Structure formats: C-alpha cells, structure tokens
Amino acid sequence: MKALLALVVGAPALLTTGVTLAQSTNMMNDGSRGAGWMGGYAGAWMPFLLVIVVVALVVLVLKGRGK
C-alpha cells in the first residue's frame, strides 16, 4: 500500500519534469515558437493529470480509513 502511494505521489513530478524537458528543447519545438511538437499545447494536460492524481490520493486515504 505504501509503495502504491509513493508511486502515485512521485509519478506526476517525474512526468512534469519529462514534459518540461521535452518541450524546452529545439528538437521537439522544431526551432519555431509554439508551432512545433503538439502545437505547444502539451502543457494543457498537466491540470487534468493533477486532478486525477488528487482524486486517486483521496480514494486511497478514504479506503485506508475504512480498515
């Protein structure tokens, strides 16, 4: 259970770092501002991911209290 909680807490930080590094390089942006990889909108997924992680964390906490 603690390993799953650590995975849920640690994964978003690693994903955010990976997305940031991928978008900040010229290879992914093709040297043009905002017209490269995914049109510069990949950062729009971060709020959705954050909501999913928070909901998963709340579910884990509530399940832990029921025992």
PLY file of the C-alpha trace (Angstrom):
ply
format ascii 1.0
element vertex 67
property float x
property float y
property float z
element edge 66
property int vertex1
property int vertex2
end_header
0.00 0.00 0.00
2.83 2.40 0.84
4.59 1.53 -2.42
1.44 2.37 -4.36
1.08 5.65 -2.50
4.72 6.53 -3.24
4.12 5.74 -6.91
1.02 7.94 -7.03
2.85 10.82 -5.36
6.11 10.52 -7.32
4.82 9.86 -10.84
3.37 13.33 -11.54
6.63 15.03 -10.60
8.58 12.81 -12.97
6.02 13.26 -15.73
6.04 17.04 -15.34
9.83 17.10 -15.49
9.84 14.96 -18.63
7.25 17.10 -20.39
9.08 20.29 -19.47
12.41 19.00 -20.74
10.82 17.69 -23.94
9.16 21.00 -24.74
12.13 23.16 -23.91
14.48 21.59 -26.47
14.77 22.74 -30.05
14.36 19.19 -31.33
10.77 18.99 -30.12
9.83 22.57 -30.97
11.46 22.45 -34.41
13.14 25.77 -33.73
9.91 27.76 -34.00
7.99 29.21 -31.10
4.81 27.25 -30.30
4.40 25.70 -33.74
6.41 22.57 -33.07
5.55 19.40 -31.25
1.82 19.25 -30.37
1.49 22.93 -31.17
2.76 23.91 -27.74
-0.40 22.64 -26.03
1.09 19.62 -24.24
1.19 21.64 -21.01
-2.61 21.75 -21.06
-2.66 18.11 -19.90
-1.00 18.91 -16.58
-4.15 20.25 -14.83
-6.07 17.13 -15.87
-3.29 14.89 -14.59
-3.22 16.80 -11.32
-6.97 16.30 -10.82
-6.64 12.57 -11.50
-3.78 12.24 -9.00
-5.63 14.18 -6.30
-8.77 12.05 -6.77
-6.69 8.86 -6.60
-4.98 10.08 -3.44
-8.33 10.92 -1.79
-9.68 7.48 -2.69
-6.60 5.81 -1.20
-6.90 7.82 2.02
-10.61 7.08 2.36
-10.05 3.36 1.75
-7.32 3.36 4.38
-9.64 4.88 6.98
-12.26 2.19 6.40
-9.99 -0.60 7.66
0 1
1 2
2 3
3 4
4 5
5 6
6 7
7 8
8 9
9 10
10 11
11 12
12 13
13 14
14 15
15 16
16 17
17 18
18 19
19 20
20 21
21 22
22 23
23 24
24 25
25 26
26 27
27 28
28 29
29 30
30 31
31 32
32 33
33 34
34 35
35 36
36 37
37 38
38 39
39 40
40 41
41 42
42 43
43 44
44 45
45 46
46 47
47 48
48 49
49 50
50 51
51 52
52 53
53 54
54 55
55 56
56 57
57 58
58 59
59 60
60 61
61 62
62 63
63 64
64 65
65 66
